[in-house]
């Protein structure tokens, strides 16, 4: 089974039923998923931001976030020095560089909705 690295933008689309969700679902079908250890923290932050914007949806958003616990994602530790260097070289955040670094280390495609990160992947 093919492995793909998934980032927070792509997984948030699925968890929070965003318009791009179906595109991401099609892209990850029949794949094993991997991500840096920071993924749940980023998704928690997405959830919090959505809760602040839509207080009446607080419980639903939390329930959607908790679906992450049931997803088969292999979390992998990233070398932070390498991520920091890559971020500087490619004008990315360290967070985004972590996904790109993992993708390169696993020789696996990166699933992202982040245009800047996608452009960095294509430039590599």
N, CA and C atoms as an extended XYZ file, in Angstrom:
372
Properties=species:S:1:pos:R:3:atomname:S:1:resname:S:1:resid:I:1 pbc="F F F"
N         0.853       -1.180        0.000 N   UNK     1
C         0.000        0.000        0.000 CA  UNK     1
C         0.900        1.245        0.000 C   UNK     1
N         0.564        2.202       -0.808 N   UNK     2
C         1.354        3.429       -0.914 CA  UNK     2
C         1.233        4.275        0.348 C   UNK     2
N         2.328        4.928        0.686 N   UNK     3
C         2.338        5.846        1.829 CA  UNK     3
C         2.287        7.271        1.296 C   UNK     3
N         1.495        8.105        1.944 N   UNK     4
C         1.446        9.535        1.642 CA  UNK     4
C         1.561       10.300        2.952 C   UNK     4
N         2.245       11.429        2.878 N   UNK     5
C         2.340       12.332        4.025 CA  UNK     5
C         1.184       13.309        3.901 C   UNK     5
N         0.450       13.496        4.976 N   UNK     6
C        -0.693       14.414        4.965 CA  UNK     6
C        -0.418       15.565        5.921 C   UNK     6
N        -0.759       16.769        5.497 N   UNK     7
C        -0.537       17.926        6.371 CA  UNK     7
C        -1.851       18.380        6.999 C   UNK     7
N        -1.749       19.370        7.864 N   UNK     8
C        -2.913       19.847        8.620 CA  UNK     8
C        -3.975       20.454        7.713 C   UNK     8
N        -3.575       21.147        6.664 N   UNK     9
C        -4.571       21.775        5.788 CA  UNK     9
C        -5.457       20.719        5.128 C   UNK     9
N        -4.849       19.640        4.675 N   UNK    10
C        -5.604       18.579        4.008 CA  UNK    10
C        -6.486       17.819        4.989 C   UNK    10
N        -5.948       17.487        6.147 N   UNK    11
C        -6.726       16.730        7.119 CA  UNK    11
C        -7.828       17.581        7.737 C   UNK    11
N        -7.573       18.865        7.920 N   UNK    12
C        -8.612       19.762        8.443 CA  UNK    12
C        -9.805       19.819        7.490 C   UNK    12
N        -9.534       19.780        6.197 N   UNK    13
C       -10.626       19.793        5.218 CA  UNK    13
C       -11.562       18.608        5.447 C   UNK    13
N       -10.968       17.450        5.750 N   UNK    14
C       -11.783       16.260        5.992 CA  UNK    14
C       -12.506       16.360        7.336 C   UNK    14
N       -11.755       16.639        8.393 N   UNK    15
C       -12.340       16.650        9.743 CA  UNK    15
C       -13.445       17.684        9.899 C   UNK    15
N       -13.282       18.824        9.250 N   UNK    16
C       -14.229       19.916        9.447 CA  UNK    16
C       -15.124       20.144        8.231 C   UNK    16
N       -15.216       19.129        7.371 N   UNK    17
C       -16.118       19.128        6.218 CA  UNK    17
C       -16.008       20.405        5.386 C   UNK    17
N       -14.780       20.748        5.065 N   UNK    18
C       -14.538       21.925        4.238 CA  UNK    18
C       -14.744       21.562        2.767 C   UNK    18
N       -14.914       22.554        1.902 N   UNK    19
C       -15.234       22.278        0.485 CA  UNK    19
C       -14.244       21.352       -0.227 C   UNK    19
N       -12.970       21.369        0.159 N   UNK    20
C       -11.960       20.558       -0.518 CA  UNK    20
C       -11.884       19.129        0.016 C   UNK    20
N       -12.743       18.774        0.958 N   UNK    21
C       -12.663       17.473        1.621 CA  UNK    21
C       -12.693       16.309        0.639 C   UNK    21
N       -13.604       16.332       -0.300 N   UNK    22
C       -13.740       15.203       -1.224 CA  UNK    22
C       -12.489       15.034       -2.070 C   UNK    22
N       -11.877       16.127       -2.470 N   UNK    23
C       -10.637       16.064       -3.244 CA  UNK    23
C        -9.547       15.348       -2.440 C   UNK    23
N        -9.437       15.707       -1.166 N   UNK    24
C        -8.425       15.092       -0.309 CA  UNK    24
C        -8.739       13.614       -0.089 C   UNK    24
N        -9.984       13.302        0.152 N   UNK    25
C       -10.384       11.907        0.369 CA  UNK    25
C        -9.997       11.055       -0.833 C   UNK    25
N       -10.261       11.559       -2.022 N   UNK    26
C        -9.889       10.816       -3.247 CA  UNK    26
C        -8.380       10.640       -3.344 C   UNK    26
N        -7.647       11.640       -2.908 N   UNK    27
C        -6.190       11.592       -3.013 CA  UNK    27
C        -5.549       10.609       -2.033 C   UNK    27
N        -6.215       10.355       -0.910 N   UNK    28
C        -5.619        9.474        0.097 CA  UNK    28
C        -6.239        8.084        0.145 C   UNK    28
N        -7.231        7.827       -0.687 N   UNK    29
C        -7.854        6.499       -0.707 CA  UNK    29
C        -6.809        5.427       -0.956 C   UNK    29
N        -6.942        4.330       -0.271 N   UNK    30
C        -6.055        3.181       -0.435 CA  UNK    30
C        -4.602        3.496       -0.094 C   UNK    30
N        -4.369        4.472        0.787 N   UNK    31
C        -3.007        4.850        1.174 CA  UNK    31
C        -2.836        4.753        2.676 C   UNK    31
N        -1.613        4.475        3.070 N   UNK    32
C        -1.238        4.625        4.468 CA  UNK    32
C        -0.820        6.075        4.647 C   UNK    32
N        -1.155        6.657        5.785 N   UNK    33
C        -0.856        8.060        6.035 CA  UNK    33
C         0.236        8.216        7.080 C   UNK    33
N         1.093        9.191        6.844 N   UNK    34
C         2.152        9.534        7.795 CA  UNK    34
C         2.143       11.043        7.967 C   UNK    34
N         2.624       11.485        9.130 N   UNK    35
C         2.686       12.917        9.427 CA  UNK    35
C         3.684       13.152       10.555 C   UNK    35
N         4.221       14.359       10.610 N   UNK    36
C         5.079       14.704       11.755 CA  UNK    36
C         4.252       14.735       13.046 C   UNK    36
N         4.945       14.618       14.160 N   UNK    37
C         4.278       14.636       15.467 CA  UNK    37
C         3.463       15.900       15.714 C   UNK    37
N         3.742       16.959       14.991 N   UNK    38
C         3.062       18.225       15.234 CA  UNK    38
C         1.640       18.275       14.667 C   UNK    38
N         1.262       17.321       13.840 N   UNK    39
C        -0.052       17.362       13.191 CA  UNK    39
C        -1.214       17.547       14.167 C   UNK    39
N        -1.340       16.760       15.230 N   UNK    40
C        -2.484       16.960       16.133 CA  UNK    40
C        -2.516       18.354       16.763 C   UNK    40
N        -1.346       18.933       17.028 N   UNK    41
C        -1.303       20.278       17.604 CA  UNK    41
C        -1.826       21.307       16.607 C   UNK    41
N        -1.428       21.155       15.360 N   UNK    42
C        -1.915       22.082       14.333 CA  UNK    42
C        -3.420       21.949       14.154 C   UNK    42
N        -3.923       20.725       14.158 N   UNK    43
C        -5.363       20.523       14.003 CA  UNK    43
C        -6.138       21.025       15.215 C   UNK    43
N        -5.566       20.899       16.396 N   UNK    44
C        -6.204       21.458       17.589 CA  UNK    44
C        -6.316       22.972       17.464 C   UNK    44
N        -5.292       23.590       16.908 N   UNK    45
C        -5.322       25.029       16.713 CA  UNK    45
C        -6.378       25.422       15.677 C   UNK    45
N        -6.506       24.641       14.614 N   UNK    46
C        -7.559       24.887       13.621 CA  UNK    46
C        -8.926       24.799       14.296 C   UNK    46
N        -9.106       23.770       15.119 N   UNK    47
C       -10.374       23.592       15.830 CA  UNK    47
C       -10.663       24.789       16.727 C   UNK    47
N        -9.677       25.222       17.488 N   UNK    48
C        -9.857       26.365       18.383 CA  UNK    48
C       -10.230       27.627       17.610 C   UNK    48
N        -9.566       27.867       16.498 N   UNK    49
C        -9.867       29.040       15.672 CA  UNK    49
C       -11.309       28.986       15.171 C   UNK    49
N       -11.738       27.816       14.726 N   UNK    50
C       -13.115       27.652       14.251 CA  UNK    50
C       -14.110       27.835       15.398 C   UNK    50
N       -13.768       27.325       16.590 N   UNK    51
C       -14.657       27.497       17.748 CA  UNK    51
C       -14.808       28.972       18.109 C   UNK    51
N       -13.735       29.715       18.021 N   UNK    52
C       -13.800       31.145       18.336 CA  UNK    52
C       -14.633       31.901       17.314 C   UNK    52
N       -14.545       31.503       16.063 N   UNK    53
C       -15.319       32.156       15.002 CA  UNK    53
C       -16.786       31.758       15.034 C   UNK    53
N       -17.048       30.532       15.478 N   UNK    54
C       -18.409       29.987       15.465 CA  UNK    54
C       -18.722       29.353       16.827 C   UNK    54
N       -18.876       30.175       17.872 N   UNK    55
C       -19.083       29.627       19.224 CA  UNK    55
C       -20.277       28.672       19.335 C   UNK    55
N       -21.292       28.879       18.528 N   UNK    56
C       -22.472       28.009       18.612 CA  UNK    56
C       -22.163       26.587       18.111 C   UNK    56
N       -21.054       26.409       17.403 N   UNK    57
C       -20.682       25.097       16.866 CA  UNK    57
C       -19.580       24.422       17.685 C   UNK    57
N       -19.328       24.950       18.871 N   UNK    58
C       -18.232       24.482       19.723 CA  UNK    58
C       -18.209       22.962       19.863 C   UNK    58
N       -19.330       22.375       20.266 N   UNK    59
C       -19.371       20.925       20.521 CA  UNK    59
C       -19.177       20.115       19.243 C   UNK    59
N       -19.802       20.537       18.156 N   UNK    60
C       -19.649       19.814       16.887 CA  UNK    60
C       -18.212       19.857       16.396 C   UNK    60
N       -17.591       21.015       16.514 N   UNK    61
C       -16.200       21.144       16.080 CA  UNK    61
C       -15.277       20.268       16.924 C   UNK    61
N       -15.520       20.231       18.229 N   UNK    62
C       -14.725       19.369       19.105 CA  UNK    62
C       -14.915       17.900       18.730 C   UNK    62
N       -16.155       17.506       18.466 N   UNK    63
C       -16.436       16.118       18.064 CA  UNK    63
C       -15.707       15.786       16.760 C   UNK    63
N       -15.694       16.721       15.833 N   UNK    64
C       -14.983       16.500       14.568 CA  UNK    64
C       -13.489       16.351       14.809 C   UNK    64
N       -12.940       17.193       15.666 N   UNK    65
C       -11.517       17.100       15.993 CA  UNK    65
C       -11.187       15.737       16.606 C   UNK    65
N       -12.057       15.244       17.463 N   UNK    66
C       -11.807       13.974       18.146 CA  UNK    66
C       -11.802       12.776       17.194 C   UNK    66
N       -12.339       12.951       15.993 N   UNK    67
C       -12.277       11.883       14.983 CA  UNK    67
C       -10.833       11.551       14.614 C   UNK    67
N        -9.949       12.507       14.832 N   UNK    68
C        -8.527       12.296       14.548 CA  UNK    68
C        -7.990       11.077       15.293 C   UNK    68
N        -8.503       10.837       16.499 N   UNK    69
C        -8.044        9.710       17.311 CA  UNK    69
C        -8.313        8.361       16.642 C   UNK    69
N        -9.270        8.329       15.721 N   UNK    70
C        -9.663        7.076       15.080 CA  UNK    70
C        -9.046        6.896       13.697 C   UNK    70
N        -8.200        7.836       13.314 N   UNK    71
C        -7.581        7.752       11.997 CA  UNK    71
C        -6.235        7.042       12.101 C   UNK    71
N        -5.972        6.199       11.139 N   UNK    72
C        -4.717        5.442       11.121 CA  UNK    72
C        -3.627        6.300       10.479 C   UNK    72
N        -2.965        7.070       11.310 N   UNK    73
C        -1.879        7.932       10.846 CA  UNK    73
C        -0.634        7.565       11.641 C   UNK    73
N         0.438        7.328       10.937 N   UNK    74
C         1.712        7.054       11.610 CA  UNK    74
C         2.388        8.394       11.872 C   UNK    74
N         2.596        8.691       13.143 N   UNK    75
C         3.259        9.948       13.531 CA  UNK    75
C         4.755        9.687       13.657 C   UNK    75
N         5.522       10.528       13.005 N   UNK    76
C         6.971       10.323       12.928 CA  UNK    76
C         7.690       11.571       13.430 C   UNK    76
N         8.694       11.342       14.261 N   UNK    77
C         9.504       12.452       14.771 CA  UNK    77
C        10.405       12.981       13.660 C   UNK    77
N        10.500       14.284       13.596 N   UNK    78
C        11.308       14.966       12.578 CA  UNK    78
C        12.517       15.598       13.261 C   UNK    78
N        13.638       15.609       12.565 N   UNK    79
C        14.820       16.306       13.059 CA  UNK    79
C        14.566       17.808       12.940 C   UNK    79
N        14.434       18.479       14.073 N   UNK    80
C        14.079       19.892       14.074 CA  UNK    80
C        15.154       20.774       13.447 C   UNK    80
N        16.408       20.405       13.600 N   UNK    81
C        17.481       21.184       12.978 CA  UNK    81
C        17.352       21.119       11.462 C   UNK    81
N        17.084       19.930       10.935 N   UNK    82
C        16.907       19.790        9.490 CA  UNK    82
C        15.685       20.576        9.021 C   UNK    82
N        14.604       20.524        9.793 N   UNK    83
C        13.397       21.276        9.435 CA  UNK    83
C        13.663       22.782        9.466 C   UNK    83
N        14.397       23.214       10.467 N   UNK    84
C        14.741       24.640       10.574 CA  UNK    84
C        15.585       25.088        9.380 C   UNK    84
N        16.571       24.296        9.012 N   UNK    85
C        17.421       24.635        7.869 CA  UNK    85
C        16.610       24.649        6.569 C   UNK    85
N        15.765       23.656        6.400 N   UNK    86
C        14.937       23.598        5.193 CA  UNK    86
C        13.987       24.788        5.128 C   UNK    86
N        13.424       25.155        6.271 N   UNK    87
C        12.511       26.300        6.308 CA  UNK    87
C        13.227       27.568        5.851 C   UNK    87
N        14.436       27.752        6.335 N   UNK    88
C        15.207       28.920        5.941 CA  UNK    88
C        15.562       28.914        4.474 C   UNK    88
N        15.943       27.761        3.961 N   UNK    89
C        16.334       27.636        2.554 CA  UNK    89
C        15.167       27.846        1.599 C   UNK    89
N        13.985       27.426        2.014 N   UNK    90
C        12.827       27.432        1.104 CA  UNK    90
C        11.764       28.465        1.454 C   UNK    90
N        12.087       29.322        2.416 N   UNK    91
C        11.151       30.370        2.824 CA  UNK    91
C         9.801       29.786        3.269 C   UNK    91
N         9.874       28.773        4.132 N   UNK    92
C         8.688       28.127        4.684 CA  UNK    92
C         8.677       28.312        6.189 C   UNK    92
N         7.554       28.024        6.818 N   UNK    93
C         7.542       27.920        8.270 CA  UNK    93
C         8.222       26.607        8.637 C   UNK    93
N         8.671       26.482        9.859 N   UNK    94
C         9.258       25.213       10.303 CA  UNK    94
C         8.189       24.118       10.269 C   UNK    94
N         6.949       24.501       10.551 N   UNK    95
C         5.856       23.527       10.498 CA  UNK    95
C         5.741       22.939        9.093 C   UNK    95
N         5.651       23.813        8.091 N   UNK    96
C         5.522       23.339        6.712 CA  UNK    96
C         6.761       22.563        6.272 C   UNK    96
N         7.915       23.041        6.658 N   UNK    97
C         9.153       22.344        6.303 CA  UNK    97
C         9.166       20.936        6.904 C   UNK    97
N         8.541       20.746        8.051 N   UNK    98
C         8.487       19.418        8.676 CA  UNK    98
C         7.733       18.426        7.797 C   UNK    98
N         6.638       18.870        7.201 N   UNK    99
C         5.883       17.989        6.296 CA  UNK    99
C         6.702       17.681        5.043 C   UNK    99
N         7.326       18.699        4.487 N   UNK   100
C         8.141       18.509        3.290 CA  UNK   100
C         9.323       17.584        3.587 C   UNK   100
N         9.977       17.803        4.707 N   UNK   101
C        11.111       16.963        5.098 CA  UNK   101
C        10.680       15.509        5.243 C   UNK   101
N         9.564       15.278        5.899 N   UNK   102
C         9.074       13.905        6.062 CA  UNK   102
C         8.755       13.281        4.708 C   UNK   102
N         8.144       14.050        3.843 N   UNK   103
C         7.832       13.569        2.505 CA  UNK   103
C         9.098       13.137        1.762 C   UNK   103
N        10.137       13.940        1.879 N   UNK   104
C        11.404       13.615        1.223 CA  UNK   104
C        12.060       12.392        1.870 C   UNK   104
N        12.018       12.323        3.198 N   UNK   105
C        12.634       11.187        3.897 CA  UNK   105
C        11.936        9.869        3.567 C   UNK   105
N        10.613        9.914        3.437 N   UNK   106
C         9.853        8.692        3.149 CA  UNK   106
C         9.730        8.422        1.647 C   UNK   106
N        10.186        9.375        0.860 N   UNK   107
C        10.001        9.318       -0.599 CA  UNK   107
C         8.520        9.047       -0.882 C   UNK   107
N         7.704        9.895       -0.293 N   UNK   108
C         6.256        9.747       -0.372 CA  UNK   108
C         5.631       11.081       -0.782 C   UNK   108
N         4.574       11.040       -1.566 N   UNK   109
C         3.899       12.279       -1.954 CA  UNK   109
C         3.335       12.999       -0.727 C   UNK   109
N         3.270       14.303       -0.825 N   UNK   110
C         2.703       15.131        0.237 CA  UNK   110
C         1.321       15.596       -0.190 C   UNK   110
N         0.338       15.340        0.648 N   UNK   111
C        -1.031       15.780        0.398 CA  UNK   111
C        -1.245       17.058        1.195 C   UNK   111
N        -1.454       18.158        0.480 N   UNK   112
C        -1.624       19.452        1.121 CA  UNK   112
C        -2.571       20.316        0.316 C   UNK   112
N        -3.257       21.213        0.987 N   UNK   113
C        -4.066       22.236        0.323 CA  UNK   113
C        -3.390       23.597        0.428 C   UNK   113
N        -2.249       23.625        1.097 N   UNK   114
C        -1.485       24.854        1.296 CA  UNK   114
C        -0.716       25.156        0.010 C   UNK   114
N        -1.090       26.228       -0.664 N   UNK   115
C        -0.478       26.546       -1.966 CA  UNK   115
C         1.024       26.806       -1.858 C   UNK   115
N         1.440       27.497       -0.808 N   UNK   116
C         2.853       27.792       -0.646 CA  UNK   116
C         3.666       26.503       -0.460 C   UNK   116
N         3.139       25.611        0.352 N   UNK   117
C         3.811       24.335        0.583 CA  UNK   117
C         3.797       23.490       -0.693 C   UNK   117
N         2.676       23.460       -1.382 N   UNK   118
C         2.593       22.709       -2.641 CA  UNK   118
C         3.604       23.240       -3.647 C   UNK   118
N         3.768       24.557       -3.707 N   UNK   119
C         4.753       25.141       -4.616 CA  UNK   119
C         6.168       24.732       -4.218 C   UNK   119
N         6.433       24.665       -2.931 N   UNK   120
C         7.757       24.240       -2.458 CA  UNK   120
C         8.034       22.796       -2.855 C   UNK   120
N         7.005       21.962       -2.807 N   UNK   121
C         7.147       20.562       -3.217 CA  UNK   121
C         7.492       20.498       -4.701 C   UNK   121
N         6.766       21.257       -5.507 N   UNK   122
C         6.997       21.229       -6.959 CA  UNK   122
C         8.343       21.816       -7.343 C   UNK   122
N         8.837       22.775       -6.563 N   UNK   123
C        10.147       23.347       -6.838 CA  UNK   123
C        11.263       22.364       -6.530 C   UNK   123
N        10.992       21.421       -5.628 N   UNK   124
C        12.025       20.454       -5.262 CA  UNK   124
C        12.144       19.444       -6.377 C   UNK   124
